[in-house]
Amino acid sequence: MSANRIMLIRHAEKPEATPLSGGVNLDGGANTEALSVRGWARAGALAVLLAPSSEMIVDARIAIPNALFACPARKPGESERAVQTLQPLAAKLGIEINTRFGRGDEAALAIAATETEGTVLIAWEHKALPMLARAIVGKHVSVPEHWPSDRFDVIWLLEQMEHAQPWYFRQVPQLLLAGDTGVTPEG
């Protein structure tokens, strides 16, 4: 059976390109390829949004994921942010993050995600998210051409439908941190 819901998110906030700004590892050590402090705040807030402690889902359009995929750092100097974004959620759910697929493996990831039962969450680098979404939904469903470079606060929701059009696309605002907007970007 195929997945019926796939959620795509951009990794959480990265360090700004200023001398006093930097990323931090989970242990607090400096790392330019890690999340910023705001990024870690978003990662924690995503764990609450996507795996609420009560039985109530905050937004009925999203669901608790049972499979997590993230783009890993394969060599020194590559971003660790996608995996870090999902670490609090993975810990809360007690499931592993699948890091089998890296940059350039989006077509294979699309196949794996659609073959996974239940709800799948994928954290990835924003430039490749439109290509990944198109690989999942096919040519007959419209998805944005670009993920805005300044947006970390959106979920792309891909749902498999029972009728003629097999996938449906929509954007869901996260609304987790100060400055997040309910306006979905146009692509």
GROMACS elastic network, one bead per residue, 0.5 to 0.9 nm:
[ bonds ]
;  ai    aj funct       b0    kb
    1     4     6  0.88964   500
    1   114     6  0.88706   500
    1   115     6  0.68800   500
    1   116     6  0.76819   500
    1   117     6  0.62275   500
    2   113     6  0.84427   500
    2   114     6  0.54126   500
    2   116     6  0.60041   500
    2   117     6  0.55341   500
    2   118     6  0.78713   500
    2   160     6  0.85722   500
    3     6     6  0.70460   500
    3   113     6  0.69905   500
    3   114     6  0.50144   500
    3   115     6  0.60347   500
    3   116     6  0.52791   500
    3   118     6  0.51876   500
    3   119     6  0.64085   500
    3   120     6  0.73161   500
    3   159     6  0.84121   500
    3   160     6  0.73650   500
    4   114     6  0.78938   500
    4   116     6  0.89330   500
    4   117     6  0.73189   500
    4   118     6  0.61800   500
    4   119     6  0.66302   500
    4   120     6  0.86283   500
    4   158     6  0.80911   500
    4   159     6  0.55521   500
    4   161     6  0.74985   500
    4   167     6  0.86654   500
    5    62     6  0.85596   500
    5    63     6  0.81928   500
    5    65     6  0.88831   500
    5   114     6  0.86720   500
    5   117     6  0.88769   500
    5   118     6  0.67333   500
    5   120     6  0.63979   500
    5   121     6  0.86618   500
    5   157     6  0.71090   500
    5   158     6  0.57341   500
    5   160     6  0.63039   500
    6    65     6  0.86054   500
    6   113     6  0.73943   500
    6   114     6  0.78587   500
    6   118     6  0.85015   500
    6   119     6  0.57748   500
    6   121     6  0.59076   500
    6   122     6  0.75928   500
    6   136     6  0.89079   500
    6   156     6  0.82194   500
    6   157     6  0.60247   500
    6   158     6  0.50987   500
    6   159     6  0.64604   500
    6   160     6  0.85874   500
    7    62     6  0.79275   500
    7    63     6  0.88548   500
    7    65     6  0.84763   500
    7   119     6  0.76146   500
    7   120     6  0.60977   500
    7   122     6  0.62338   500
    7   123     6  0.86323   500
    7   155     6  0.63293   500
    7   156     6  0.56161   500
    7   158     6  0.62074   500
    7   159     6  0.85835   500
    8   120     6  0.84367   500
    8   121     6  0.59386   500
    8   123     6  0.61090   500
    8   124     6  0.75749   500
    8   129     6  0.74002   500
    8   132     6  0.88836   500
    8   133     6  0.78910   500
    8   154     6  0.86501   500
    8   155     6  0.57606   500
    8   157     6  0.64940   500
    8   158     6  0.80244   500
    9    12     6  0.84135   500
    9    82     6  0.89826   500
    9   121     6  0.75903   500
    9   122     6  0.62202   500
    9   124     6  0.65328   500
    9   125     6  0.85971   500
    9   126     6  0.80947   500
    9   129     6  0.80533   500
    9   152     6  0.77698   500
    9   153     6  0.82058   500
    9   154     6  0.66216   500
    9   155     6  0.51615   500
    9   156     6  0.64715   500
   10    13     6  0.87710   500
   10    82     6  0.74130   500
   10    85     6  0.87983   500
   10   122     6  0.83538   500
   10   123     6  0.54899   500
   10   124     6  0.52731   500
   10   125     6  0.58133   500
   10   126     6  0.53112   500
   10   129     6  0.75774   500
   10   147     6  0.84858   500
   10   151     6  0.82114   500
   10   152     6  0.59360   500
   10   153     6  0.80928   500
   10   154     6  0.77462   500
   10   155     6  0.79762   500
   11    14     6  0.81940   500
   11    35     6  0.84472   500
   11    39     6  0.81517   500
   11    43     6  0.85790   500
   11    70     6  0.87111   500
   11    81     6  0.57050   500
   11    83     6  0.79123   500
   11    84     6  0.80274   500
   11    85     6  0.56871   500
   11    86     6  0.83618   500
   11   123     6  0.54834   500
   11   124     6  0.57417   500
   11   125     6  0.62876   500
   11   126     6  0.75429   500
   11   152     6  0.70324   500
   12    35     6  0.66740   500
   12    36     6  0.82038   500
   12    38     6  0.79794   500
   12    40     6  0.72656   500
   12    41     6  0.86993   500
   12    42     6  0.62110   500
   12    43     6  0.64794   500
   12    81     6  0.67626   500
   12    82     6  0.72636   500
   12    84     6  0.83128   500
   12    85     6  0.56965   500
   12   123     6  0.87133   500
   12   152     6  0.58135   500
   12   153     6  0.81614   500
   13    16     6  0.87300   500
   13    35     6  0.59180   500
   13    36     6  0.58941   500
   13    37     6  0.81171   500
   13    38     6  0.62081   500
   13    40     6  0.77980   500
   13    42     6  0.76620   500
   13    81     6  0.81126   500
   13    85     6  0.88875   500
   13   151     6  0.88060   500
   13   152     6  0.63672   500
   14    22     6  0.80591   500
   14    23     6  0.66459   500
   14    32     6  0.83288   500
   14    33     6  0.77157   500
   14    34     6  0.68194   500
   14    36     6  0.50156   500
   14    37     6  0.85320   500
   14    38     6  0.81469   500
   14    39     6  0.63322   500
   14    81     6  0.73401   500
   15    18     6  0.81618   500
   15    21     6  0.58283   500
   15    23     6  0.51620   500
   15    24     6  0.87449   500
   15    32     6  0.68588   500
   15    33     6  0.80865   500
   15    34     6  0.76743   500
   15    35     6  0.65049   500
   15    37     6  0.82244   500
   15    38     6  0.88059   500
   15    39     6  0.84229   500
   16    19     6  0.85747   500
   16    20     6  0.87649   500
   16    21     6  0.56806   500
   16    22     6  0.68621   500
   16    23     6  0.86213   500
   16    36     6  0.80586   500
   17    20     6  0.86897   500
   17    21     6  0.68215   500
   17    22     6  0.81080   500
   18    21     6  0.52963   500
   18    22     6  0.79512   500
   19    22     6  0.77730   500
   21    32     6  0.88247   500
   21    36     6  0.80413   500
   22    30     6  0.67393   500
   22    31     6  0.67721   500
   22    32     6  0.55457   500
   22    33     6  0.85681   500
   22    34     6  0.81069   500
   22    35     6  0.82260   500
   22    36     6  0.62776   500
   22    37     6  0.85351   500
   23    28     6  0.89209   500
   23    29     6  0.83506   500
   23    30     6  0.58683   500
   23    31     6  0.50180   500
   23    33     6  0.64178   500
   23    37     6  0.70154   500
   23    39     6  0.87462   500
   24    27     6  0.76482   500
   24    28     6  0.52842   500
   24    29     6  0.53279   500
   24    31     6  0.51929   500
   24    32     6  0.73188   500
   24    33     6  0.82749   500
   24    34     6  0.54867   500
   24    35     6  0.59877   500
   24    36     6  0.60430   500
   24    37     6  0.69647   500
   24    40     6  0.86312   500
   25    28     6  0.51182   500
   25    29     6  0.52151   500
   25    30     6  0.63873   500
   25    31     6  0.62375   500
   25    33     6  0.88268   500
   25    34     6  0.58397   500
   25    35     6  0.71983   500
   25    36     6  0.88004   500
   25    84     6  0.83627   500
   26    29     6  0.74610   500
   26    34     6  0.86917   500
   26    35     6  0.88865   500
   26    40     6  0.83005   500
   26    84     6  0.79193   500
   28    31     6  0.89242   500
   30    34     6  0.80484   500
   31    34     6  0.53709   500
   31    35     6  0.82754   500
   32    35     6  0.80132   500
   32    36     6  0.86493   500
   32    77     6  0.83615   500
   32    79     6  0.82927   500
   33    77     6  0.66473   500
   33    78     6  0.63942   500
   33    80     6  0.57822   500
   33    81     6  0.68215   500
   34    39     6  0.88244   500
   34    79     6  0.64800   500
   34    80     6  0.54460   500
   34    81     6  0.52768   500
   34    84     6  0.74922   500
   35    38     6  0.76370   500
   35    39     6  0.50457   500
   35    40     6  0.60962   500
   35    79     6  0.88430   500
   35    80     6  0.77067   500
   35    81     6  0.54067   500
   35    82     6  0.87750   500
   35    84     6  0.70964   500
   35    85     6  0.77299   500
   36    40     6  0.63739   500
   36    41     6  0.86373   500
   37    40     6  0.51844   500
   37    41     6  0.63514   500
   37    42     6  0.87643   500
   38    42     6  0.62587   500
   38    43     6  0.86540   500
   38   177     6  0.86327   500
   39    42     6  0.50218   500
   39    43     6  0.61601   500
   39    44     6  0.86809   500
   39    81     6  0.84693   500
   39    84     6  0.89542   500
   39    85     6  0.74167   500
   39   152     6  0.88273   500
   40    44     6  0.62364   500
   40    45     6  0.85465   500
   40    84     6  0.78862   500
   40    85     6  0.70782   500
   40    88     6  0.89195   500
   41    44     6  0.52492   500
   41    45     6  0.61856   500
   41    46     6  0.86195   500
   41   177     6  0.79901   500
   42    46     6  0.59760   500
   42    47     6  0.86119   500
   42    85     6  0.77041   500
   42   152     6  0.87844   500
   42   153     6  0.85703   500
   42   176     6  0.69578   500
   42   177     6  0.68976   500
   43    46     6  0.51257   500
   43    47     6  0.64929   500
   43    84     6  0.75022   500
   43    86     6  0.64681   500
   43    87     6  0.75516   500
   43    88     6  0.63805   500
   43    89     6  0.75579   500
   44    47     6  0.51869   500
   44    48     6  0.67350   500
   44    49     6  0.89057   500
   44    85     6  0.81245   500
   44    86     6  0.86787   500
   44    87     6  0.85909   500
   44    88     6  0.57092   500
   44    89     6  0.72946   500
   45    48     6  0.51333   500
   45    49     6  0.62133   500
   45    50     6  0.85851   500
   45    88     6  0.88129   500
   45    89     6  0.89859   500
   45   176     6  0.62529   500
   45   177     6  0.79658   500
   46    50     6  0.58014   500
   46    51     6  0.80055   500
   46    85     6  0.82878   500
   46    86     6  0.81560   500
   46    88     6  0.81257   500
   46    89     6  0.69545   500
   46   174     6  0.81595   500
   46   176     6  0.75761   500
   47    50     6  0.53652   500
   47    51     6  0.55903   500
   47    52     6  0.74055   500
   47    86     6  0.78234   500
   47    87     6  0.86682   500
   47    88     6  0.58578   500
   47    90     6  0.80073   500
   47    91     6  0.88072   500
   47    92     6  0.69796   500
   47    93     6  0.86018   500
   48    51     6  0.53174   500
   48    53     6  0.72620   500
   48    89     6  0.77591   500
   48    92     6  0.87859   500
   49    52     6  0.57528   500
   49    57     6  0.76039   500
   49    58     6  0.64296   500
   49    59     6  0.82195   500
   49    62     6  0.89762   500
   49    64     6  0.86742   500
   49   174     6  0.81714   500
   49   176     6  0.81093   500
   50    57     6  0.77323   500
   50    58     6  0.82174   500
   50    62     6  0.74898   500
   50    63     6  0.65912   500
   50    64     6  0.52212   500
   50    65     6  0.71555   500
   50    89     6  0.75195   500
   51    54     6  0.85678   500
   51    57     6  0.79364   500
   51    63     6  0.82123   500
   51    64     6  0.55028   500
   51    65     6  0.78989   500
   51    89     6  0.71240   500
   51    92     6  0.73647   500
   51    93     6  0.70640   500
   52    55     6  0.70502   500
   52    56     6  0.69909   500
   52    57     6  0.65164   500
   52    58     6  0.75638   500
   52    64     6  0.82517   500
   53    56     6  0.81314   500
   54    57     6  0.78710   500
   56    59     6  0.87606   500
   56    60     6  0.89168   500
   57    60     6  0.60940   500
   57    61     6  0.88524   500
   57    62     6  0.76061   500
   57    63     6  0.70995   500
   57    64     6  0.80593   500
   58    61     6  0.89180   500
   58    62     6  0.82128   500
   59    62     6  0.58564   500
   59    63     6  0.81727   500
   59   172     6  0.89243   500
   60    63     6  0.72795   500
   61   157     6  0.81406   500
   61   172     6  0.76548   500
   62    65     6  0.88468   500
   62   155     6  0.88349   500
   62   157     6  0.76769   500
   62   172     6  0.82757   500
   63   119     6  0.67544   500
   64    93     6  0.89354   500
   64   119     6  0.68491   500
   64   120     6  0.86525   500
   64   121     6  0.88667   500
   65    68     6  0.70127   500
   65    93     6  0.86424   500
   65   118     6  0.73134   500
   65   120     6  0.53042   500
   65   121     6  0.59445   500
   66    93     6  0.81543   500
   66    95     6  0.77035   500
   66   117     6  0.83001   500
   66   118     6  0.63608   500
   66   119     6  0.56379   500
   66   120     6  0.62312   500
   66   121     6  0.80312   500
   67    95     6  0.75289   500
   67    96     6  0.79745   500
   67    97     6  0.74876   500
   67    98     6  0.78309   500
   67   113     6  0.85269   500
   67   116     6  0.75993   500
   67   117     6  0.84363   500
   67   118     6  0.77371   500
   67   119     6  0.65986   500
   67   121     6  0.63251   500
   67   122     6  0.84926   500
   68    86     6  0.76081   500
   68    90     6  0.75470   500
   68    95     6  0.78508   500
   68    96     6  0.70933   500
   68    98     6  0.59473   500
   68    99     6  0.87492   500
   68   119     6  0.89211   500
   68   120     6  0.59844   500
   68   121     6  0.50147   500
   68   122     6  0.59303   500
   68   123     6  0.80047   500
   69    82     6  0.88592   500
   69    83     6  0.81809   500
   69    86     6  0.85076   500
   69    96     6  0.88234   500
   69    97     6  0.55265   500
   69    99     6  0.60592   500
   69   100     6  0.81908   500
   69   101     6  0.80673   500
   69   109     6  0.84261   500
   69   113     6  0.82733   500
   69   120     6  0.76639   500
   69   121     6  0.63047   500
   69   123     6  0.64085   500
   69   124     6  0.83513   500
   70    81     6  0.89871   500
   70    82     6  0.54103   500
   70    83     6  0.52731   500
   70    84     6  0.88294   500
   70    85     6  0.86088   500
   70    86     6  0.75499   500
   70    97     6  0.66419   500
   70    98     6  0.63663   500
   70    99     6  0.55087   500
   70   100     6  0.84395   500
   70   101     6  0.76435   500
   70   102     6  0.79981   500
   70   121     6  0.84878   500
   70   122     6  0.56770   500
   70   124     6  0.58611   500
   71    74     6  0.89463   500
   71    79     6  0.86562   500
   71    80     6  0.79904   500
   71    81     6  0.84239   500
   71    82     6  0.56863   500
   71    83     6  0.64783   500
   71    98     6  0.86017   500
   71    99     6  0.59987   500
   71   100     6  0.81348   500
   71   101     6  0.63329   500
   71   103     6  0.66482   500
   71   122     6  0.84145   500
   71   123     6  0.68674   500
   71   124     6  0.55271   500
   71   125     6  0.74127   500
   72    78     6  0.82429   500
   72    79     6  0.74998   500
   72    80     6  0.61866   500
   72    81     6  0.82737   500
   72    82     6  0.69102   500
   72    83     6  0.61364   500
   72    99     6  0.56047   500
   72   100     6  0.80054   500
   72   101     6  0.75294   500
   72   102     6  0.59293   500
   72   103     6  0.82051   500
   72   124     6  0.89622   500
   73    76     6  0.72440   500
   73    77     6  0.78719   500
   73    78     6  0.50034   500
   73    79     6  0.55791   500
   73    80     6  0.53091   500
   73    81     6  0.85611   500
   73    82     6  0.88223   500
   73    83     6  0.84152   500
   73   102     6  0.77960   500
   74    77     6  0.89005   500
   74    78     6  0.68288   500
   74    79     6  0.88680   500
   74   102     6  0.75642   500
   75    78     6  0.59848   500
   76    79     6  0.85749   500
   77    80     6  0.88720   500
   79    82     6  0.75260   500
   79    83     6  0.89444   500
   79   125     6  0.88788   500
   80    83     6  0.58623   500
   80    84     6  0.62302   500
   80    85     6  0.87489   500
   81    85     6  0.59108   500
   81    86     6  0.87699   500
   81   123     6  0.88063   500
   81   124     6  0.85439   500
   81   125     6  0.85522   500
   82    85     6  0.51816   500
   82    86     6  0.68006   500
   82   122     6  0.86394   500
   82   123     6  0.52121   500
   82   124     6  0.54974   500
   82   125     6  0.70288   500
   83    86     6  0.54243   500
   83    87     6  0.63185   500
   83    97     6  0.73733   500
   83    99     6  0.78961   500
   83   123     6  0.72815   500
   83   124     6  0.85265   500
   84    87     6  0.50879   500
   84    88     6  0.78362   500
   85    88     6  0.73011   500
   85    89     6  0.81330   500
   85   123     6  0.72267   500
   86    89     6  0.53052   500
   86    90     6  0.59546   500
   86    91     6  0.85611   500
   86    97     6  0.73963   500
   86   122     6  0.88024   500
   86   123     6  0.71884   500
   87    90     6  0.50854   500
   87    91     6  0.61032   500
   87    92     6  0.85773   500
   87    96     6  0.88766   500
   87    97     6  0.77582   500
   88    91     6  0.51699   500
   88    92     6  0.61745   500
   88    93     6  0.86581   500
   89    92     6  0.50513   500
   89    93     6  0.60713   500
   89    94     6  0.82680   500
   89    95     6  0.85796   500
   90    93     6  0.51694   500
   90    94     6  0.56725   500
   90    95     6  0.52037   500
   90    96     6  0.61020   500
   90    97     6  0.65885   500
   91    94     6  0.50170   500
   91    95     6  0.67784   500
   91    96     6  0.81232   500
   92    95     6  0.81097   500
   93    96     6  0.88148   500
   98   101     6  0.77743   500
   99   102     6  0.71209   500
  100   109     6  0.85468   500
  101   104     6  0.82061   500
  101   105     6  0.55559   500
  101   106     6  0.74214   500
  101   108     6  0.75100   500
  101   109     6  0.61735   500
  102   105     6  0.54735   500
  102   106     6  0.76045   500
  102   109     6  0.86185   500
  103   106     6  0.69997   500
  103   124     6  0.87774   500
  103   125     6  0.83663   500
  103   128     6  0.81690   500
  104   107     6  0.79650   500
  104   128     6  0.85164   500
  105   108     6  0.54593   500
  105   109     6  0.61264   500
  105   110     6  0.86883   500
  106   110     6  0.60399   500
  106   111     6  0.87057   500
  106   128     6  0.76985   500
  106   129     6  0.86157   500
  106   131     6  0.74165   500
  106   132     6  0.54373   500
  106   135     6  0.75934   500
  107   110     6  0.51344   500
  107   111     6  0.65472   500
  107   112     6  0.88586   500
  107   131     6  0.84663   500
  107   132     6  0.68173   500
  107   135     6  0.60044   500
  107   136     6  0.81933   500
  108   111     6  0.51886   500
  108   112     6  0.62982   500
  108   113     6  0.86351   500
  109   112     6  0.50187   500
  109   113     6  0.59748   500
  109   114     6  0.85288   500
  109   132     6  0.79027   500
  109   135     6  0.89286   500
  109   136     6  0.89365   500
  110   113     6  0.51608   500
  110   114     6  0.61754   500
  110   115     6  0.85636   500
  110   132     6  0.64032   500
  110   133     6  0.78460   500
  110   134     6  0.89212   500
  110   135     6  0.58871   500
  110   136     6  0.52143   500
  111   114     6  0.53043   500
  111   115     6  0.61694   500
  111   116     6  0.87493   500
  111   135     6  0.81703   500
  111   136     6  0.72862   500
  112   115     6  0.51310   500
  112   116     6  0.62970   500
  113   116     6  0.52436   500
  113   117     6  0.83820   500
  113   120     6  0.65939   500
  113   121     6  0.86951   500
  113   122     6  0.84955   500
  113   136     6  0.81241   500
  114   117     6  0.77066   500
  114   120     6  0.84903   500
  114   136     6  0.70289   500
  116   119     6  0.80178   500
  116   120     6  0.73302   500
  117   120     6  0.79902   500
  123   126     6  0.89682   500
  123   129     6  0.89283   500
  124   127     6  0.86063   500
  124   128     6  0.73217   500
  124   129     6  0.66111   500
  125   128     6  0.59010   500
  125   129     6  0.66284   500
  126   129     6  0.52488   500
  126   130     6  0.78701   500
  126   146     6  0.81162   500
  126   147     6  0.57244   500
  126   148     6  0.77803   500
  126   149     6  0.71965   500
  126   152     6  0.88262   500
  127   130     6  0.71301   500
  127   131     6  0.82142   500
  127   146     6  0.69685   500
  127   147     6  0.64716   500
  127   148     6  0.86769   500
  127   149     6  0.81431   500
  128   131     6  0.54000   500
  128   132     6  0.62189   500
  128   133     6  0.87243   500
  128   146     6  0.86276   500
  128   147     6  0.84633   500
  129   133     6  0.60375   500
  129   134     6  0.85734   500
  129   146     6  0.79359   500
  129   147     6  0.69607   500
  130   133     6  0.50707   500
  130   134     6  0.61803   500
  130   135     6  0.85917   500
  130   143     6  0.68460   500
  130   144     6  0.63489   500
  130   145     6  0.58633   500
  130   146     6  0.59943   500
  130   147     6  0.67672   500
  131   134     6  0.51643   500
  131   135     6  0.61831   500
  131   136     6  0.87556   500
  131   145     6  0.81405   500
  131   146     6  0.89227   500
  132   135     6  0.50496   500
  132   136     6  0.63943   500
  132   137     6  0.88572   500
  133   136     6  0.51580   500
  133   137     6  0.61995   500
  133   138     6  0.81661   500
  133   143     6  0.70013   500
  133   144     6  0.89112   500
  133   156     6  0.84336   500
  133   158     6  0.78792   500
  133   169     6  0.88728   500
  134   137     6  0.52441   500
  134   138     6  0.53082   500
  134   139     6  0.66771   500
  134   141     6  0.78038   500
  134   142     6  0.80260   500
  134   143     6  0.67620   500
  135   138     6  0.56367   500
  135   139     6  0.82218   500
  136   158     6  0.82415   500
  136   167     6  0.84013   500
  137   140     6  0.74707   500
  137   141     6  0.60724   500
  137   142     6  0.84449   500
  137   143     6  0.85557   500
  137   158     6  0.74516   500
  137   159     6  0.88737   500
  137   160     6  0.86091   500
  137   166     6  0.77099   500
  137   167     6  0.55766   500
  137   168     6  0.76611   500
  137   169     6  0.81064   500
  138   141     6  0.62889   500
  138   142     6  0.87299   500
  138   167     6  0.82973   500
  139   142     6  0.74075   500
  140   165     6  0.80518   500
  140   167     6  0.88561   500
  141   165     6  0.80655   500
  141   166     6  0.88485   500
  141   167     6  0.69714   500
  141   168     6  0.69279   500
  141   169     6  0.72449   500
  142   145     6  0.89227   500
  142   168     6  0.87312   500
  142   169     6  0.73532   500
  143   146     6  0.87781   500
  143   169     6  0.67525   500
  143   170     6  0.83627   500
  143   187     6  0.77202   500
  144   147     6  0.71048   500
  144   185     6  0.87997   500
  144   186     6  0.68080   500
  145   186     6  0.89238   500
  145   187     6  0.52361   500
  146   149     6  0.85140   500
  146   186     6  0.84600   500
  146   187     6  0.52016   500
  147   150     6  0.86436   500
  147   151     6  0.75716   500
  147   185     6  0.79985   500
  147   186     6  0.85604   500
  147   187     6  0.66329   500
  148   151     6  0.55409   500
  148   152     6  0.85978   500
  148   185     6  0.70955   500
  148   186     6  0.82974   500
  148   187     6  0.74753   500
  149   152     6  0.82008   500
  151   154     6  0.70166   500
  151   180     6  0.86074   500
  151   185     6  0.81692   500
  152   155     6  0.88397   500
  152   174     6  0.88487   500
  152   180     6  0.84000   500
  153   172     6  0.88170   500
  153   173     6  0.61177   500
  153   174     6  0.52239   500
  153   175     6  0.67867   500
  153   176     6  0.75752   500
  153   177     6  0.83841   500
  153   180     6  0.60088   500
  153   181     6  0.74910   500
  153   182     6  0.89534   500
  154   171     6  0.66512   500
  154   172     6  0.57972   500
  154   174     6  0.54366   500
  154   175     6  0.83009   500
  154   180     6  0.88481   500
  154   181     6  0.88888   500
  154   182     6  0.88778   500
  154   184     6  0.71641   500
  154   185     6  0.83497   500
  155   170     6  0.84376   500
  155   171     6  0.57268   500
  155   172     6  0.50541   500
  155   173     6  0.62138   500
  155   174     6  0.66476   500
  156   169     6  0.71603   500
  156   170     6  0.60047   500
  156   172     6  0.63621   500
  156   173     6  0.88018   500
  157   168     6  0.79863   500
  157   169     6  0.57881   500
  157   170     6  0.53272   500
  157   171     6  0.59557   500
  157   172     6  0.70412   500
  158   167     6  0.63731   500
  158   168     6  0.55833   500
  158   170     6  0.67661   500
  158   171     6  0.88421   500
  159   166     6  0.80998   500
  159   167     6  0.53074   500
  159   168     6  0.50669   500
  159   169     6  0.66146   500
  159   170     6  0.85829   500
  160   165     6  0.82548   500
  160   166     6  0.52904   500
  160   168     6  0.63034   500
  161   164     6  0.78202   500
  161   165     6  0.66238   500
  161   166     6  0.50115   500
  161   167     6  0.56643   500
  161   168     6  0.69078   500
  162   165     6  0.77546   500
  162   166     6  0.66428   500
  162   167     6  0.88622   500
  163   166     6  0.66091   500
  165   168     6  0.73596   500
  171   184     6  0.63210   500
  171   185     6  0.82362   500
  172   182     6  0.82286   500
  172   184     6  0.70832   500
  173   176     6  0.87265   500
  173   180     6  0.79811   500
  173   181     6  0.69401   500
  173   182     6  0.53719   500
  173   183     6  0.70789   500
  173   184     6  0.63527   500
  174   177     6  0.84028   500
  174   180     6  0.73507   500
  174   181     6  0.81078   500
  174   182     6  0.77594   500
  175   178     6  0.79935   500
  175   179     6  0.83617   500
  175   180     6  0.52172   500
  175   181     6  0.62577   500
  175   182     6  0.65531   500
  176   179     6  0.87631   500
  176   180     6  0.65927   500
  177   180     6  0.56169   500
  178   181     6  0.86401   500
  180   183     6  0.88530   500
  181   184     6  0.76920   500
